[in-house]
Amino acid sequence: MAKHRAQWSMSLDCTCPKCDHYFDLLQADDDFFNSGSGIEAIEHDTARSKDYEVSCPECEHEFEVDFEW
């Protein structure tokens, strides 16, 4: 009998305060977890996961976010 698999799916979604573009930070940055930030999956309420600088892929507006799980 063939094994069936279930795959985890994860996103880190936010909305740009300038243009209201809704996007997934993990898709916007292919190297998110390997970028040297030290951020771990589902990390929240830590010094690394607060005031994290991001850039909107639509309008390039830079802003800060706090990660929530």
C-alpha positions as CSV (number, residue, x, y, z in Angstrom):
1,M,0.0,0.0,0.0
2,A,1.3,3.4,-1.0
3,K,2.0,5.9,1.8
4,H,0.1,9.2,1.7
5,R,1.7,12.3,2.9
6,A,0.4,15.5,4.6
7,Q,2.4,18.6,4.1
8,W,2.7,21.5,6.5
9,S,2.0,24.9,5.0
10,M,3.1,28.1,6.7
11,S,2.7,31.8,5.9
12,L,3.6,35.1,7.7
13,D,1.0,37.5,6.3
14,C,0.9,41.3,6.7
15,T,-0.7,44.3,5.0
16,C,1.3,47.3,3.8
17,P,0.2,50.4,5.6
18,K,0.9,52.6,2.5
19,C,-0.8,50.7,-0.3
20,D,-2.9,48.0,1.5
21,H,-1.2,45.2,-0.4
22,Y,-1.7,41.9,1.5
23,F,1.3,39.6,1.2
24,D,3.2,36.7,2.7
25,L,6.6,37.7,4.0
26,L,7.9,34.1,3.5
27,Q,7.0,34.3,-0.2
28,A,8.3,37.8,-0.6
29,D,11.7,36.7,0.7
30,D,12.8,33.3,-0.5
31,D,15.7,33.3,2.0
32,F,13.7,34.5,5.0
33,F,14.9,31.8,7.5
34,N,18.5,31.8,6.2
35,S,18.9,35.6,6.1
36,G,20.9,35.7,9.4
37,S,18.0,37.1,11.4
38,G,17.8,34.0,13.7
39,I,14.0,34.0,13.4
40,E,12.5,30.6,13.9
41,A,9.2,29.3,12.6
42,I,6.2,30.5,14.7
43,E,8.4,32.8,16.8
44,H,6.6,35.6,18.4
45,D,6.9,38.0,21.3
46,T,10.7,38.0,21.3
47,A,13.2,40.7,20.7
48,R,13.9,39.3,17.2
49,S,10.2,39.1,16.2
50,K,9.3,42.7,17.2
51,D,9.9,45.7,15.1
52,Y,11.1,43.5,12.2
53,E,11.8,45.7,9.1
54,V,10.0,44.6,5.9
55,S,9.5,46.1,2.5
56,C,6.3,45.9,0.5
57,P,6.8,43.9,-2.8
58,E,4.2,46.0,-4.5
59,C,5.2,49.7,-3.6
60,E,8.5,49.1,-1.9
61,H,7.4,51.0,1.2
62,E,9.5,50.0,4.2
63,F,7.8,49.5,7.6
64,E,8.1,47.4,10.8
65,V,6.0,44.5,12.0
66,D,5.6,42.4,15.1
67,F,5.2,38.7,14.4
68,E,2.1,37.0,16.0
69,W,1.2,33.3,16.2
